[in-house]
Amino acid sequence: MRTFAGFALAGLALAVPGTVTAEVLTVEGVYAARQSGAVEVREIAVERFGGDVGEELAIALADRLEAVRLDREPYFTILAGQARRYGYSTGETAARDYGAATMRGTASGEILDIRDGTKKRTRCVRRDERKKCVEEKVEVYRCRKLAVRFDPSVLLIAREGGTLYAADDTLTRTQRYCDDDKSEPSANAMMQEMVDEFAVRVRYDLAPEYRRENVRIMESRKGLEREDAASFKDAVRLTKTDQAGACGQFEALLAANPDHGSLLFNAGLCAEREDRLEDAIPLYERTLAGSNGRDYARAGLDRVTSRLRAERQLDRRYPPDSPVEAAN
């Protein structure tokens, strides 16, 4: 099984606290890119994007994609602006000469600042000797609504021609503000937030993600005989200090209680924790067939199937005889 312990990413990785306080098991691994069309792409020449927000989007995409690391090496080589820097007339020429796909795009924005009624605020203007308000004044403030719209579109074109990846969207942000507010909202900040949101989406569409996270076990002992219930309680307690030992107890208890929902799920989580992904699948599926723990099991199946997809994606990108595979 392929493992990439050094897979790092910018932004949204889930970190595990140094001290585990809940009844959890720690699982970690590489999860699949959400789309597989570009898994073999290693170099991306980012062309100059069109539209009034195109430059900001191109920079955000280049930064996000360039930040992905695999075993401390860049997952992508980003050739931002290389086509023009080296005198090529089109991104297709740059892609052919540099062995890269070409990223093209446009991004436009629209800002509307319109009237949005009024707001009333009641203020005390006189108090008696006991500090009780005896006279109030109603103040009326004019309000406005700032609406920002962002329309991005991105294509990734193979060096041989053909679209490997396409994404577009319409994102909006609105914020109401009134004359009594201490500050007005920033249209630029709202636009940049949407640019970053779309760039993050593209990053996770195109490249795998490493995650290390704590997943809660199931703790219900209902249906177990007294002795097994006591052993189950001990195993739950053991997750805080010795996860491998806890897993050994869960699996031993499952052998004697093969249809118990908590044991099925916890044994599946143990298999996932130990990278025995194919073993985890039937355990999660059997949990799903029961009456309890379906949400737990569904999330577990999603994690495991994503990790198996990631293995297939990385096998395509790094064949078994490649230097990256040899190093792992």
C-alpha positions as CSV (number, residue, x, y, z in Angstrom):
1,M,0.0,0.0,0.0
2,R,1.3,3.4,-0.9
3,T,1.8,5.9,1.9
4,F,3.0,9.5,1.7
5,A,3.7,10.6,5.3
6,G,5.2,13.9,4.0
7,F,2.1,15.0,2.1
8,A,1.6,18.6,3.1
9,L,-0.9,21.2,2.0
10,A,-1.7,24.8,2.5
11,G,-4.8,25.9,4.3
12,L,-7.4,23.3,5.3
13,A,-5.5,20.2,6.7
14,L,-7.0,18.9,9.9
15,A,-4.4,18.8,12.7
16,V,-4.6,16.6,15.8
17,P,-4.1,18.2,19.2
18,G,-1.1,17.0,21.2
19,T,-3.3,15.7,24.0
20,V,-6.3,13.5,23.1
21,T,-9.1,13.9,25.7
22,A,-12.1,12.2,24.0
23,E,-12.7,8.5,23.2
24,V,-11.3,8.6,19.7
25,L,-8.9,6.8,17.4
26,T,-6.5,8.7,15.2
27,V,-6.7,8.1,11.4
28,E,-4.4,9.7,8.8
29,G,-3.8,9.3,5.2
30,V,-3.9,10.8,1.7
31,Y,-7.4,11.6,0.4
32,A,-8.3,11.8,-3.3
33,A,-8.4,14.8,-5.5
34,R,-12.1,15.4,-6.1
35,Q,-11.7,15.1,-9.8
36,S,-9.3,12.7,-11.6
37,G,-8.9,14.2,-15.0
38,A,-5.6,16.0,-14.2
39,V,-3.9,13.6,-11.8
40,E,-1.0,13.0,-14.1
41,V,-0.3,16.8,-14.6
42,R,2.9,17.9,-12.9
43,E,3.4,21.3,-14.5
44,I,0.9,24.0,-15.0
45,A,1.5,27.1,-17.1
46,V,-0.9,29.7,-15.8
47,E,-1.8,32.2,-18.5
48,R,-2.9,35.7,-17.9
49,F,-6.6,35.5,-17.0
50,G,-9.2,37.8,-18.6
51,G,-11.7,39.9,-16.8
52,D,-11.4,42.7,-14.2
53,V,-10.7,40.2,-11.4
54,G,-8.7,37.8,-13.6
55,E,-5.3,38.8,-12.3
56,E,-6.3,38.3,-8.7
57,L,-7.8,34.8,-9.4
58,A,-4.7,33.7,-11.4
59,I,-2.4,34.7,-8.5
60,A,-4.6,33.0,-5.9
61,L,-4.7,29.8,-8.0
62,A,-1.0,29.8,-8.6
63,D,-0.3,30.3,-4.9
64,R,-2.7,27.5,-3.8
65,L,-1.4,25.0,-6.3
66,E,2.2,25.8,-5.7
67,A,1.8,25.3,-1.9
68,V,0.9,21.6,-2.2
69,R,3.8,19.3,-1.2
70,L,4.4,15.6,-1.5
71,D,7.2,14.2,0.5
72,R,8.4,17.8,0.9
73,E,8.5,18.3,-2.9
74,P,6.1,20.4,-4.9
75,Y,3.2,18.5,-6.2
76,F,2.9,20.9,-9.1
77,T,5.5,23.1,-10.8
78,I,3.7,26.4,-11.5
79,L,4.9,28.3,-14.6
80,A,3.0,31.5,-13.9
81,G,3.4,33.9,-16.8
82,Q,6.1,31.7,-18.4
83,A,4.5,31.9,-21.9
84,R,5.0,35.6,-22.2
85,R,8.2,35.7,-20.1
86,Y,10.0,33.4,-22.6
87,G,8.5,35.0,-25.7
88,Y,5.9,32.4,-26.6
89,S,2.7,33.7,-28.2
90,T,0.3,31.2,-26.6
91,G,0.0,29.1,-23.5
92,E,-0.3,26.0,-25.8
93,T,3.3,26.6,-26.9
94,A,4.5,27.0,-23.4
95,A,2.8,23.8,-22.4
96,R,4.3,21.8,-25.2
97,D,7.9,23.1,-24.5
98,Y,7.7,22.8,-20.7
99,G,5.7,19.5,-20.5
100,A,2.9,21.3,-18.7
101,A,-0.8,21.7,-19.0
102,T,-2.1,25.2,-19.5
103,M,-4.5,26.9,-17.1
104,R,-6.7,29.6,-18.7
105,G,-9.5,31.6,-17.2
106,T,-11.6,34.6,-16.8
107,A,-13.1,36.3,-13.7
108,S,-15.4,39.2,-13.5
109,G,-16.9,41.1,-10.6
110,E,-19.8,43.4,-10.0
111,I,-20.3,45.7,-7.0
112,L,-23.7,47.3,-6.1
113,D,-24.2,49.7,-3.3
114,I,-27.9,50.4,-3.0
115,R,-30.3,52.0,-0.5
116,D,-31.8,49.5,2.0
117,G,-34.3,51.3,4.1
118,T,-33.7,52.6,7.6
119,K,-33.0,51.4,11.1
120,K,-34.5,52.7,14.3
121,R,-32.6,52.9,17.6
122,T,-34.1,54.0,20.9
123,R,-31.7,56.0,23.1
124,C,-32.2,57.3,26.7
125,V,-31.8,61.0,26.9
126,R,-32.7,61.7,30.5
127,R,-32.5,59.6,33.7
128,D,-33.8,60.4,37.2
129,E,-31.8,60.3,40.4
130,R,-32.2,56.5,40.6
131,K,-30.7,56.2,37.1
132,K,-34.0,55.1,35.7
133,C,-34.6,56.3,32.1
134,V,-37.5,58.8,32.1
135,E,-37.1,60.2,28.6
136,E,-36.3,58.3,25.4
137,K,-35.5,59.4,21.8
138,V,-36.0,57.3,18.7
139,E,-33.3,57.9,16.2
140,V,-33.6,56.9,12.5
141,Y,-30.5,55.9,10.5
142,R,-30.4,55.4,6.7
143,C,-29.0,52.0,5.6
144,R,-27.4,50.6,2.5
145,K,-26.7,47.2,1.1
146,L,-23.4,46.3,-0.4
147,A,-23.7,43.4,-2.9
148,V,-20.6,41.9,-4.5
149,R,-20.8,39.2,-7.2
150,F,-17.9,37.1,-8.5
151,D,-18.0,35.1,-11.7
152,P,-14.9,32.9,-12.2
153,S,-14.2,30.3,-15.0
154,V,-11.2,28.1,-15.3
155,L,-10.0,25.5,-17.9
156,L,-7.0,23.2,-17.7
157,I,-5.9,22.2,-21.2
158,A,-3.6,19.2,-21.9
159,R,-0.5,19.8,-23.9
160,E,-1.9,17.4,-26.5
161,G,-5.1,19.4,-26.6
162,G,-8.4,18.7,-24.8
163,T,-9.8,19.8,-21.6
164,L,-8.6,18.1,-18.5
165,Y,-10.6,20.1,-16.0
166,A,-13.2,22.9,-16.1
167,A,-14.8,24.9,-13.3
168,D,-17.0,27.9,-13.1
169,D,-19.3,29.4,-10.5
170,T,-21.2,32.5,-9.4
171,L,-20.4,33.6,-5.9
172,T,-22.1,36.5,-4.0
173,R,-21.6,38.3,-0.7
174,T,-24.0,40.9,0.7
175,Q,-23.6,43.1,3.8
176,R,-26.0,45.7,5.2
177,Y,-24.7,48.8,6.9
178,C,-26.2,52.0,8.3
179,D,-25.2,55.5,9.2
180,D,-24.5,54.7,12.8
181,D,-22.1,51.9,12.0
182,K,-18.5,52.6,13.0
183,S,-17.1,51.4,9.6
184,E,-18.4,50.5,6.2
185,P,-17.8,47.1,4.6
186,S,-15.0,46.7,2.1
187,A,-16.0,45.5,-1.4
188,N,-12.4,44.6,-2.1
189,A,-12.2,42.4,1.0
190,M,-15.5,40.7,0.1
191,M,-14.3,40.0,-3.4
192,Q,-10.9,38.7,-2.2
193,E,-12.8,36.3,0.1
194,M,-14.7,34.8,-2.9
195,V,-11.5,34.6,-5.0
196,D,-9.8,32.6,-2.2
197,E,-12.9,30.4,-1.8
198,F,-12.9,29.5,-5.5
199,A,-9.1,29.0,-5.5
200,V,-9.4,26.5,-2.6
201,R,-12.1,24.6,-4.5
202,V,-9.8,24.2,-7.5
203,R,-6.9,23.1,-5.4
204,Y,-8.9,20.3,-3.8
205,D,-10.4,19.4,-7.2
206,L,-6.9,18.9,-8.7
207,A,-4.7,17.6,-5.9
208,P,-5.0,15.0,-3.1
209,E,-5.2,16.1,0.5
210,Y,-3.4,14.7,3.6
211,R,-5.5,14.6,6.8
212,R,-4.8,13.5,10.3
213,E,-7.8,13.6,12.5
214,N,-9.4,12.1,15.6
215,V,-12.6,10.1,15.0
216,R,-14.9,9.2,17.8
217,I,-15.6,5.6,18.5
218,M,-19.0,4.2,19.3
219,E,-19.5,3.7,23.0
220,S,-22.8,1.9,23.4
221,R,-22.5,-1.4,25.2
222,K,-26.2,-2.3,24.8
223,G,-26.6,-6.0,24.0
224,L,-23.3,-7.2,25.5
225,E,-23.1,-9.7,28.3
226,R,-21.8,-8.3,31.6
227,E,-18.3,-9.5,31.3
228,D,-18.0,-8.4,27.7
229,A,-19.5,-5.0,28.6
230,A,-16.8,-4.6,31.2
231,S,-14.1,-5.4,28.7
232,F,-15.7,-3.0,26.2
233,K,-15.6,-0.2,28.8
234,D,-11.9,-1.0,29.5
235,A,-11.2,-0.8,25.8
236,V,-13.0,2.6,25.5
237,R,-10.9,3.9,28.4
238,L,-7.7,2.5,26.8
239,T,-8.2,4.7,23.6
240,K,-6.8,7.6,25.6
241,T,-3.5,6.0,26.3
242,D,-3.0,3.0,24.0
243,Q,-5.0,3.0,20.8
244,A,-3.3,-0.2,19.5
245,G,-4.2,-2.0,22.7
246,A,-7.8,-0.7,22.6
247,C,-8.1,-2.0,19.0
248,G,-6.9,-5.4,20.1
249,Q,-9.6,-5.6,22.7
250,F,-12.3,-4.4,20.3
251,E,-11.4,-7.0,17.7
252,A,-11.3,-9.8,20.3
253,L,-14.8,-8.8,21.5
254,L,-16.1,-8.7,18.0
255,A,-15.1,-12.3,17.5
256,A,-17.4,-13.2,20.3
257,N,-20.1,-10.7,19.3
258,P,-20.0,-10.6,15.5
259,D,-23.2,-8.6,15.0
260,H,-22.7,-5.9,17.6
261,G,-23.0,-2.4,16.0
262,S,-20.4,-0.6,18.2
263,L,-17.9,-3.4,17.9
264,L,-18.3,-3.6,14.1
265,F,-17.8,0.1,13.7
266,N,-14.9,0.3,16.2
267,A,-13.2,-2.6,14.5
268,G,-13.6,-0.9,11.2
269,L,-12.1,2.2,12.6
270,C,-9.2,0.2,13.9
271,A,-8.6,-1.3,10.5
272,E,-8.7,2.2,8.9
273,R,-6.3,3.5,11.6
274,E,-3.9,0.7,10.6
275,D,-4.2,1.3,6.9
276,R,-6.1,-2.0,6.3
277,L,-8.6,-0.1,4.2
278,E,-10.0,-3.2,2.4
279,D,-10.7,-4.8,5.8
280,A,-12.5,-1.7,7.0
281,I,-15.1,-1.6,4.2
282,P,-17.1,-4.7,5.1
283,L,-17.1,-3.8,8.8
284,Y,-18.5,-0.4,8.0
285,E,-21.0,-1.9,5.6
286,R,-22.2,-4.3,8.2
287,T,-22.6,-1.4,10.6
288,L,-24.7,0.4,8.1
289,A,-27.0,-2.6,7.8
290,G,-27.8,-2.3,11.6
291,S,-30.0,0.2,13.4
292,N,-27.3,2.2,15.1
293,G,-24.2,4.0,14.0
294,R,-25.2,4.6,10.4
295,D,-23.8,8.2,10.3
296,Y,-20.5,7.0,11.8
297,A,-20.2,4.2,9.3
298,R,-21.2,6.3,6.3
299,A,-18.5,8.8,7.2
300,G,-16.0,6.0,7.6
301,L,-16.8,4.5,4.2
302,D,-16.4,8.0,2.6
303,R,-12.9,8.3,4.2
304,V,-11.8,4.8,3.1
305,T,-13.1,5.0,-0.4
306,S,-11.5,8.4,-0.9
307,R,-8.2,7.0,0.3
308,L,-8.4,4.0,-2.0
309,R,-9.2,6.5,-4.9
310,A,-6.1,8.5,-3.9
311,E,-4.0,5.3,-4.2
312,R,-5.2,4.8,-7.7
313,Q,-4.7,8.4,-8.6
314,L,-1.1,8.4,-7.2
315,D,-0.4,5.1,-9.0
316,R,-1.3,6.8,-12.3
317,R,0.8,9.8,-11.4
318,Y,3.8,7.9,-10.0
319,P,4.1,4.4,-11.6
320,P,5.8,1.7,-9.5
321,D,9.2,2.3,-11.0
322,S,9.2,6.1,-10.6
323,P,11.7,7.8,-8.2
324,V,8.9,9.0,-5.9
325,E,7.5,5.4,-5.5
326,A,10.9,4.0,-4.9
327,A,11.5,6.5,-2.1
328,N,8.3,5.3,-0.4
